[in-house]
Amino acid sequence: MSETAASAPLGRRLLYLLPLLLFAVVAGYFLWGLDSGRDPHAVPSAMIDKPVPEFDLPTIRGMTGPGLAAADLRGQGVTLVNFFASWCIPCRVEHPMLEKIVRDNGVRLVGINYKNKPEEARAWLAKLGNPYARIGADESGRVAIDWGVYGVPETFIVDNEGRIRYRQLGPLTPEAIRDTVMPLIRKLGS
């Protein structure tokens, strides 16, 4: 009986320490996430250096011209693939930069219109201009899921072999174009 009586207080003490231990583990996890060497805005992509997912999308209903398929991204040189939508405010902000990168640098740009009503997408492109060599309509969002897209806009650099080499989460900025996108496009194109 003395063994049981002696172990009961120890068991109760351990039970009281369990919440403290659990708190320490959770706090440690969050502190690791705040580590100064880590970029909290960086969202890694499992698709980097992998072939583009297989897909075949029609163009936006009511538009003329070809849609976009995975085969269109192989053997065509370095290509920017931009996921966009007319309802996306950051896409509107990014749009003039896409037009500029095509106009000033001759970059091949294709678009994937994400979960957009065809009439709204057509009106948006008519108003803002259409810098895309080809556009595929991903009305269901399935292709975006296969690419690992979190939300629009997202832009990918695809090399001549059809491998994803870079992902820009959110709108392209002049700094991202100058410091990352154009240097990588030049490197991959040479």
Secondary structure, 3 states (H helix, E strand, C coil): CHHHHHHHHHHHHHHHHHHHHHHHHHHHHHHHHCCCCCCCCCCCCCCCCCECCCCEECCCCCCCCCCEEHHHHCCCCCEEEEEECCCCHHHHHHHHHHHHHHHHHCCEEEEEEECCCHHHHHHHHHHHCCCCCCEEEECCCHHHHHHCCCCCCEEEEECCCCEEEEEEECCCCHHHHHHHHHHHHHHHHC
